[in-house]
Amino acid sequence: MENVQKTYTDFHERKHSKHVYPTEWVIRTILGKYPNLHLNTGSYKNSKILDLGFGDCRNMPLLNNCDFDIYGVDISDEIVTLGKKTLTELGISATLKRGVNANIPFDENYFDFLLACHSCYYVDKDTTFNDNLKEIFRVQKSGAFFIASLPAPNNFILKDCKRLDKGHVIITNDIYGLRNGYIFKTFEDEEEIIKTFSPYFKNITICKCEDNFWGVQINFFIVVANKI
């Protein structure tokens, strides 16, 4: 983890800017109206939302516009410091802390929403994806919404990965040089997602996105569910 922590920190320090833009799938999910998506936009105001793996804070202006009470976690003190600087420049208030998926530094039953934008499937040393789910479950209130993205088959990041057990893989060929050596949890299909999430979540709805941006194939699932 330490090498990836360093590469991510270095990346954010190089790329730091107050100009950040929300991820497209997050915009569509938070604001969109689709027949199989059941998010009440009227419930956002003053609800506590955790942005798990907030990175450059790109989704926080959107969350702020929706009147969420914003919290964030990322993997290094340096990223947290940069995030606070960005939000100060944007005039956005949020509580940011250092933490990882299997160790979230907030009390149990704390959040009404938890957003994991390309983040919750990162698995740290001596943990599993199930440890991540247990921790996400712990910090959410009963009935709280979990909104997450998960890598789907044939995603570019999985090329030449080393297969482990229970759907875990080691990333070996990240074209951006950020995630090599990190363990990811992958899913083959919606049925596998439902089986994995069901001990902790209900009302599980899933969609799949497949995009090719000039040779980079980005396939991922989006999951929206409620804590049991």
Backbone bond lengths (Angstrom), bond angles and torsions (degrees), N, CA, C in turn:
res aa  C-N    CA-C-N  psi(-1)  N-CA   C-N-CA  omega(-1)  CA-C   N-CA-C  phi
1 M - - - 1.459 - - 1.517 112.31 -
2 E 1.365 117.37 -35.29 1.453 119.54 -173.34 1.520 111.67 -61.20
3 N 1.342 118.58 -39.57 1.451 120.09 179.38 1.514 111.34 -63.42
4 V 1.346 116.71 -43.16 1.460 120.46 179.12 1.521 110.11 -67.91
5 Q 1.318 116.40 -37.96 1.464 119.63 176.16 1.517 110.12 -57.58
6 K 1.328 116.62 -41.53 1.456 120.34 179.79 1.526 111.43 -68.81
7 T 1.347 117.46 -44.08 1.465 118.88 -178.64 1.528 111.17 -63.97
8 Y 1.333 117.11 -38.74 1.462 120.10 178.19 1.519 110.88 -67.63
9 T 1.319 116.68 -43.18 1.468 119.98 179.57 1.520 110.49 -62.27
10 D 1.334 116.59 -46.63 1.471 120.29 178.48 1.521 111.05 -59.91
11 F 1.342 116.19 -41.22 1.459 120.86 179.44 1.525 110.95 -59.70
12 H 1.336 116.96 -48.15 1.461 120.02 -177.68 1.525 111.66 -69.12
13 E 1.321 117.26 -32.58 1.466 119.34 177.00 1.523 110.88 -67.53
14 R 1.331 117.34 -37.55 1.470 120.67 178.60 1.516 111.89 -70.31
15 K 1.323 116.33 -38.94 1.460 121.06 -171.28 1.528 113.67 -96.01
16 H 1.320 117.97 3.62 1.468 119.96 -173.42 1.526 111.91 -54.74
17 S 1.331 114.63 131.37 1.458 121.86 176.63 1.515 108.72 -158.82
18 K 1.323 115.84 147.76 1.461 118.66 175.93 1.522 111.42 -75.52
19 H 1.334 116.74 -11.37 1.467 120.74 179.86 1.531 108.26 -89.09
20 V 1.315 115.58 101.98 1.458 121.53 -179.80 1.527 109.21 -126.55
21 Y 1.337 115.53 151.54 1.455 120.89 -173.88 1.527 109.70 -134.39
22 P 1.326 117.75 133.03 1.470 120.64 -176.04 1.524 112.64 -61.26
23 T 1.312 115.82 149.94 1.457 122.27 174.82 1.526 109.20 -68.80
24 E 1.329 116.57 137.06 1.457 120.73 -172.43 1.520 112.93 -56.73
25 W 1.342 116.79 -45.69 1.473 117.81 -176.50 1.529 111.40 -65.50
26 V 1.325 117.06 -29.65 1.464 119.99 178.13 1.527 109.86 -68.91
27 I 1.313 117.51 -42.06 1.466 120.98 176.40 1.531 110.06 -58.97
28 R 1.328 115.81 -48.98 1.469 119.71 -178.25 1.522 111.84 -61.52
29 T 1.330 116.65 -38.65 1.459 119.89 -176.61 1.523 111.76 -75.82
30 I 1.310 117.36 -44.65 1.461 121.51 -177.24 1.530 111.98 -70.37
31 L 1.340 116.80 -36.61 1.463 120.46 -173.98 1.521 114.46 -109.36
32 G 1.336 117.73 -15.72 1.453 120.33 -171.67 1.516 114.76 -77.34
33 K 1.314 114.22 162.89 1.473 121.63 176.29 1.527 107.07 -124.29
34 Y 1.329 115.28 110.93 1.456 122.12 -178.13 1.532 108.44 -133.83
35 P 1.328 117.43 149.33 1.475 119.54 -173.20 1.524 114.61 -60.83
36 N 1.337 117.38 -29.09 1.460 119.47 -177.52 1.521 113.50 -105.96
37 L 1.329 116.03 11.15 1.454 120.81 178.32 1.519 108.73 -109.10
38 H 1.315 115.82 124.64 1.462 119.96 -174.07 1.530 110.39 -121.63
39 L 1.322 115.45 72.82 1.459 122.61 174.23 1.523 107.66 -116.10
40 N 1.311 116.40 125.67 1.461 121.91 179.71 1.521 109.06 -88.71
41 T 1.316 117.14 102.19 1.461 120.23 -177.87 1.521 112.20 -61.41
42 G 1.311 116.71 -21.73 1.452 119.80 178.15 1.515 113.85 -72.92
43 S 1.329 116.79 -9.73 1.464 120.63 -178.36 1.526 112.86 -95.17
44 Y 1.330 117.64 0.29 1.456 120.15 -174.25 1.527 113.15 -72.15
45 K 1.307 117.39 -37.89 1.465 121.15 -171.14 1.526 111.23 -57.98
46 N 1.333 115.01 124.64 1.470 124.64 177.91 1.535 113.90 67.34
47 S 1.326 117.34 6.64 1.462 119.57 174.34 1.525 109.60 -77.67
48 K 1.316 116.59 141.35 1.458 121.01 178.72 1.521 109.71 -80.70
49 I 1.333 116.32 124.40 1.456 121.32 177.89 1.523 109.54 -123.96
50 L 1.325 116.08 134.41 1.455 121.84 174.91 1.519 108.89 -102.02
51 D 1.325 116.50 123.92 1.460 123.50 172.71 1.527 106.12 -94.15
52 L 1.320 116.14 99.11 1.461 122.64 -173.03 1.529 109.20 -86.32
53 G 1.329 116.52 111.77 1.450 121.35 -173.51 1.513 110.03 79.82
54 F 1.334 116.63 58.20 1.473 120.93 -170.14 1.521 113.65 -73.61
55 G 1.339 118.40 -18.73 1.461 120.95 175.20 1.510 113.74 61.58
56 D 1.325 116.64 -116.98 1.470 121.38 -179.09 1.522 112.58 -92.02
57 C 1.326 116.66 14.08 1.477 122.99 178.66 1.525 112.56 70.28
58 R 1.311 117.64 21.12 1.463 120.63 -172.71 1.526 114.19 -59.66
59 N 1.323 117.17 -30.06 1.466 118.84 -177.63 1.521 113.76 -91.08
60 M 1.313 117.08 -6.48 1.459 119.13 -174.22 1.528 114.77 -73.35
61 P 1.336 120.71 -33.45 1.466 118.10 172.93 1.530 112.62 -59.00
62 L 1.337 117.20 -38.68 1.462 121.13 176.20 1.525 110.24 -64.23
63 L 1.332 116.75 -47.33 1.461 120.38 179.75 1.517 111.06 -62.13
64 N 1.316 116.36 -36.76 1.462 120.58 177.79 1.526 110.89 -66.14
65 N 1.320 116.69 -41.56 1.467 120.54 178.95 1.525 111.88 -64.60
66 C 1.341 115.57 -25.57 1.467 120.32 177.52 1.527 112.32 -86.05
67 D 1.332 116.17 2.31 1.480 122.56 177.45 1.523 113.74 68.47
68 F 1.339 117.47 25.41 1.451 120.27 171.63 1.529 110.51 -69.36
69 D 1.311 116.03 153.77 1.457 123.60 166.39 1.524 105.36 -89.91
70 I 1.347 117.98 110.23 1.460 122.42 -162.74 1.530 112.52 -98.07
71 Y 1.342 113.59 136.34 1.459 122.46 173.70 1.527 107.38 -132.33
72 G 1.325 116.30 153.75 1.457 119.17 179.57 1.510 112.52 -146.70
73 V 1.330 115.46 150.96 1.461 122.72 176.71 1.519 108.59 -133.28
74 D 1.337 116.19 136.50 1.463 120.63 170.44 1.519 109.49 -146.94
75 I 1.350 116.64 175.41 1.463 120.36 -159.75 1.516 116.19 -87.77
76 S 1.337 119.97 -5.23 1.462 118.97 178.63 1.522 111.00 -142.50
77 D 1.328 114.82 154.77 1.464 120.17 177.76 1.518 111.01 -62.40
78 E 1.342 116.32 -33.96 1.458 119.92 -178.93 1.522 111.57 -66.09
79 I 1.334 116.97 -41.38 1.462 120.01 177.64 1.523 110.45 -65.17
80 V 1.333 117.05 -39.31 1.465 120.55 177.29 1.529 110.30 -61.93
81 T 1.337 117.29 -43.33 1.466 121.07 179.37 1.522 111.09 -62.79
82 L 1.332 116.65 -43.61 1.464 120.22 177.45 1.520 111.30 -63.01
83 G 1.345 116.09 -39.79 1.457 120.34 178.61 1.519 111.86 -61.89
84 K 1.315 116.46 -42.99 1.461 120.14 178.97 1.522 110.76 -63.59
85 K 1.333 116.50 -37.85 1.467 120.26 177.61 1.528 110.91 -64.05
86 T 1.325 116.36 -45.35 1.469 120.60 178.95 1.522 110.94 -59.59
87 L 1.326 117.05 -46.90 1.460 120.19 -176.96 1.528 111.60 -67.49
88 T 1.326 117.25 -34.10 1.467 120.28 174.86 1.518 110.24 -62.02
89 E 1.334 115.99 -43.22 1.465 120.72 179.02 1.522 111.72 -64.75
90 L 1.325 116.57 -30.66 1.466 121.09 -179.05 1.528 112.58 -91.15
91 G 1.320 117.04 -7.49 1.456 119.99 -178.87 1.516 113.32 71.63
92 I 1.338 116.48 32.53 1.465 122.03 -178.77 1.525 109.25 -111.09
93 S 1.311 116.08 135.92 1.456 121.64 178.82 1.526 110.18 -98.25
94 A 1.331 116.22 131.62 1.462 121.37 177.57 1.518 108.91 -158.68
95 T 1.303 115.73 157.22 1.461 122.42 175.18 1.517 108.37 -104.53
96 L 1.338 116.99 114.99 1.459 121.88 -177.23 1.516 110.28 -114.86
97 K 1.342 115.82 138.08 1.453 121.10 -179.98 1.529 110.09 -140.40
98 R 1.325 114.33 157.72 1.455 120.13 172.98 1.528 109.33 -81.46
99 G 1.333 115.81 137.72 1.455 120.39 177.75 1.513 109.67 -177.42
100 V 1.326 116.11 175.93 1.462 122.10 177.99 1.520 108.83 -131.69
101 N 1.315 116.10 171.78 1.468 120.41 -173.75 1.524 113.11 -59.12
102 A 1.316 117.23 -36.03 1.462 120.57 -176.82 1.528 112.52 -93.25
103 N 1.323 116.62 3.88 1.466 120.93 179.06 1.527 108.85 -151.42
104 I 1.324 115.61 83.12 1.461 122.54 -176.30 1.529 108.38 -92.79
105 P 1.331 118.57 122.99 1.465 121.31 -170.84 1.528 114.22 -82.37
106 F 1.324 116.34 54.58 1.461 121.60 175.76 1.524 109.01 -138.75
107 D 1.327 115.60 160.08 1.461 121.43 -177.73 1.525 111.27 -68.85
108 E 1.309 115.84 160.94 1.462 120.52 176.88 1.529 110.20 -69.68
109 N 1.333 115.01 153.68 1.470 122.20 177.98 1.531 112.29 55.98
110 Y 1.329 116.71 42.42 1.464 120.97 -171.82 1.529 113.59 -101.28
111 F 1.331 117.58 -36.29 1.457 120.34 -169.09 1.529 113.10 -106.03
112 D 1.338 114.73 144.38 1.460 122.28 174.30 1.526 111.30 -86.13
113 F 1.320 115.92 -28.82 1.469 123.09 179.23 1.526 108.21 -139.09
114 L 1.325 115.75 148.04 1.456 120.65 171.54 1.519 108.13 -136.24
115 L 1.327 115.80 122.04 1.457 123.29 -179.44 1.521 108.51 -107.16
116 A 1.332 116.32 124.76 1.460 121.79 176.97 1.530 107.62 -123.00
117 C 1.301 115.23 90.41 1.473 122.06 -177.52 1.528 108.90 -88.01
118 H 1.337 115.96 102.55 1.464 122.33 -179.46 1.534 110.96 53.02
119 S 1.332 117.31 49.68 1.467 118.29 -173.75 1.521 115.44 -144.18
120 C 1.315 120.10 -37.77 1.467 120.07 -167.42 1.515 113.21 -71.60
121 Y 1.329 118.26 -12.99 1.463 121.52 -178.17 1.531 112.62 -89.93
122 Y 1.327 117.81 2.55 1.463 121.31 172.81 1.526 108.31 -75.96
123 V 1.317 117.12 126.39 1.463 121.94 -174.32 1.530 108.74 -117.58
124 D 1.329 115.61 120.16 1.457 120.45 -177.59 1.522 111.79 -81.90
125 K 1.314 115.46 164.73 1.456 122.77 -178.99 1.531 110.83 -54.16
126 D 1.313 115.20 136.91 1.467 123.28 177.17 1.532 112.86 66.51
127 T 1.334 117.43 19.84 1.459 121.42 174.38 1.524 108.81 -130.69
128 T 1.343 115.66 174.03 1.456 121.85 175.90 1.529 108.85 -130.87
129 F 1.316 116.06 171.18 1.458 119.27 176.24 1.518 111.00 -61.95
130 N 1.315 116.72 -33.23 1.464 119.64 178.20 1.530 111.20 -62.33
131 D 1.330 117.60 -34.08 1.468 120.64 174.32 1.520 110.41 -62.29
132 N 1.335 116.50 -39.22 1.468 120.19 176.48 1.526 111.04 -61.19
133 L 1.335 115.79 -46.83 1.463 119.56 -179.08 1.526 111.57 -62.80
134 K 1.323 116.84 -40.48 1.467 120.35 178.50 1.529 110.83 -60.03
135 E 1.323 116.20 -40.80 1.460 120.10 -178.14 1.528 111.39 -72.26
136 I 1.320 116.58 -39.52 1.470 120.49 175.30 1.528 109.89 -61.90
137 F 1.322 115.78 -42.85 1.464 121.52 176.13 1.534 110.36 -59.03
138 R 1.316 117.01 -43.96 1.465 121.82 -175.57 1.530 112.18 -59.82
139 V 1.329 117.63 -43.01 1.466 120.08 -172.25 1.526 113.25 -85.61
140 Q 1.335 117.82 -5.78 1.461 120.56 -180.00 1.527 111.66 -96.90
141 K 1.318 114.82 148.36 1.460 121.09 174.10 1.527 109.47 -72.93
142 S 1.315 116.41 159.59 1.456 120.40 174.22 1.522 109.59 -59.40
143 G 1.326 117.17 130.17 1.459 121.77 -179.26 1.510 114.53 84.57
144 A 1.339 117.66 -5.01 1.466 120.75 -178.60 1.525 110.99 -63.09
145 F 1.324 115.59 153.56 1.461 121.50 -179.45 1.527 111.01 -89.08
146 F 1.323 115.11 133.63 1.459 122.91 171.15 1.522 107.22 -110.77
147 I 1.323 116.56 121.29 1.464 123.09 -178.22 1.520 107.19 -121.11
148 A 1.341 117.08 118.37 1.462 119.10 -171.47 1.514 112.07 -147.25
149 S 1.318 115.20 155.09 1.461 121.66 171.34 1.527 108.88 -111.94
150 L 1.341 115.80 147.93 1.459 122.57 -178.31 1.527 108.44 -137.59
151 P 1.327 118.91 140.41 1.467 119.61 179.38 1.526 111.70 -66.15
152 A 1.323 115.82 135.89 1.457 122.31 177.91 1.527 109.64 -102.87
153 P 1.333 117.50 163.83 1.469 120.18 179.81 1.528 112.62 -53.20
154 N 1.317 114.96 145.04 1.463 124.33 178.53 1.532 113.18 71.07
155 N 1.311 117.27 15.63 1.461 120.31 170.38 1.534 108.30 -68.09
156 F 1.329 116.49 142.12 1.464 120.81 -175.86 1.533 112.38 -55.92
157 I 1.326 116.90 -33.94 1.459 120.21 -174.85 1.525 111.93 -67.92
158 L 1.331 117.30 -17.88 1.467 121.21 -177.47 1.524 113.10 -92.63
159 K 1.313 117.89 -1.12 1.462 120.58 -179.30 1.530 110.41 -60.15
160 D 1.330 115.97 128.40 1.468 123.94 177.13 1.534 113.16 61.58
161 C 1.332 117.34 19.70 1.465 118.90 -179.74 1.523 110.33 -67.77
162 K 1.330 116.15 156.08 1.460 122.13 177.84 1.518 108.81 -92.31
163 R 1.322 116.79 122.24 1.454 121.35 -175.39 1.535 111.28 -80.64
164 L 1.318 115.58 132.16 1.451 122.78 174.47 1.527 108.18 -113.16
165 D 1.312 118.57 -163.41 1.460 119.66 -178.95 1.532 110.72 -90.30
166 K 1.323 115.50 162.91 1.460 124.31 175.40 1.529 113.14 54.31
167 G 1.327 115.88 37.21 1.457 120.41 175.08 1.512 115.15 78.05
168 H 1.327 118.29 6.32 1.451 121.38 176.98 1.532 109.42 -84.75
169 V 1.323 115.87 145.22 1.462 121.17 178.87 1.526 109.35 -139.26
170 I 1.323 115.78 156.74 1.459 121.28 172.11 1.522 108.02 -103.35
171 I 1.312 117.06 126.47 1.461 122.00 179.70 1.528 109.31 -75.29
172 T 1.337 116.19 129.56 1.472 120.35 -175.92 1.526 113.65 -126.96
173 N 1.338 117.92 -12.69 1.470 119.07 -171.59 1.532 111.20 -139.76
174 D 1.325 115.68 51.15 1.464 120.34 177.95 1.520 108.75 -74.89
175 I 1.320 117.18 117.12 1.459 120.56 -176.70 1.522 112.35 -65.27
176 Y 1.339 116.57 -17.09 1.461 119.96 178.80 1.532 112.38 -95.82
177 G 1.332 117.22 -4.79 1.445 121.12 174.40 1.513 115.47 69.01
178 L 1.325 117.59 24.59 1.458 121.03 -176.04 1.525 113.75 -104.36
179 R 1.331 117.53 -32.14 1.464 120.28 -166.41 1.512 115.43 -117.91
180 N 1.315 117.22 6.13 1.464 119.02 179.77 1.530 110.53 -60.86
181 G 1.338 114.78 131.87 1.450 120.73 -178.75 1.504 114.05 96.55
182 Y 1.334 117.57 -12.78 1.468 120.20 -179.87 1.528 109.93 -84.82
183 I 1.321 115.79 148.73 1.463 121.27 176.09 1.526 109.35 -92.76
184 F 1.320 116.68 130.38 1.462 124.56 175.42 1.526 108.97 -114.01
185 K 1.324 115.02 153.93 1.468 120.86 167.20 1.516 107.46 -101.80
186 T 1.320 116.64 128.86 1.454 121.47 -179.89 1.521 110.79 -115.66
187 F 1.328 115.61 160.88 1.462 122.05 -179.65 1.524 108.80 -133.56
188 E 1.325 115.77 137.47 1.459 120.68 -179.14 1.519 112.39 -82.96
189 D 1.347 116.85 -32.95 1.458 119.02 -174.97 1.525 110.40 -161.22
190 E 1.323 115.47 177.18 1.467 120.98 -177.72 1.522 111.47 -65.26
191 E 1.316 117.18 -35.90 1.463 120.73 -179.29 1.528 110.65 -59.99
192 E 1.320 116.75 -41.00 1.460 120.23 179.57 1.525 111.11 -67.05
193 I 1.320 116.81 -37.98 1.468 120.65 177.28 1.519 110.61 -62.04
194 I 1.320 116.37 -48.35 1.466 120.52 -178.84 1.529 110.69 -60.48
195 K 1.317 117.42 -42.99 1.469 121.35 179.60 1.526 111.08 -61.37
196 T 1.327 116.83 -40.02 1.462 121.78 -177.66 1.523 112.02 -73.75
197 F 1.321 116.77 -38.21 1.467 121.65 -174.70 1.526 112.84 -84.50
198 S 1.322 117.71 -24.25 1.468 121.52 -170.34 1.530 115.37 -58.76
199 P 1.330 120.71 -31.28 1.466 117.92 177.84 1.530 113.69 -64.27
200 Y 1.326 116.53 -17.60 1.460 120.22 -174.16 1.532 113.85 -120.37
201 F 1.324 117.11 -22.38 1.457 120.89 -171.49 1.525 111.73 -134.70
202 K 1.321 115.17 153.70 1.459 123.20 177.65 1.531 108.39 -126.85
203 N 1.334 115.96 175.85 1.467 121.34 179.89 1.529 110.70 51.30
204 I 1.320 116.16 44.42 1.460 121.38 -175.71 1.525 110.37 -78.03
205 T 1.309 116.94 117.84 1.466 121.94 175.57 1.520 108.64 -119.21
206 I 1.332 115.40 143.95 1.464 120.46 -171.39 1.520 109.48 -138.11
207 C 1.322 116.29 140.03 1.465 120.03 166.97 1.519 108.44 -130.90
208 K 1.312 116.18 163.92 1.459 121.08 -177.80 1.520 109.69 -125.73
209 C 1.320 115.47 133.31 1.465 121.61 178.75 1.522 108.96 -115.25
210 E 1.325 116.01 136.64 1.456 122.02 177.44 1.521 108.34 -132.94
211 D 1.324 115.82 114.27 1.464 120.98 -177.48 1.516 109.53 -132.43
212 N 1.333 115.29 147.24 1.458 120.61 173.51 1.525 108.30 -125.91
213 F 1.320 114.90 113.05 1.454 121.11 -179.98 1.525 108.91 -105.91
214 W 1.348 115.88 95.15 1.453 121.49 175.78 1.529 112.28 50.47
215 G 1.331 115.48 46.51 1.454 120.47 175.73 1.506 115.75 97.67
216 V 1.327 117.48 -5.43 1.463 120.73 176.93 1.523 107.90 -102.98
217 Q 1.330 116.21 110.84 1.456 121.56 -178.05 1.521 109.64 -87.52
218 I 1.330 116.35 116.29 1.456 122.02 -177.42 1.522 108.44 -116.68
219 N 1.325 115.37 100.54 1.461 122.02 178.63 1.526 108.81 -111.92
220 F 1.320 116.97 129.69 1.458 118.86 179.51 1.523 110.86 -155.46
221 F 1.318 113.77 154.63 1.452 122.10 173.00 1.524 109.14 -94.80
222 I 1.335 116.66 148.31 1.461 122.24 169.20 1.517 106.69 -115.73
223 V 1.328 115.92 129.64 1.453 122.46 -177.90 1.532 109.09 -117.83
224 V 1.322 116.72 131.55 1.461 122.28 171.47 1.527 107.02 -125.71
225 A 1.317 116.87 125.49 1.463 120.52 -175.88 1.526 109.39 -150.79
226 N 1.321 115.41 166.42 1.462 122.01 176.46 1.510 110.26 -112.27
227 K 1.328 116.27 139.11 1.458 119.73 173.26 1.533 109.86 -61.26
228 I 1.306 115.51 137.91 1.450 120.64 177.93 1.520 110.57 -63.08
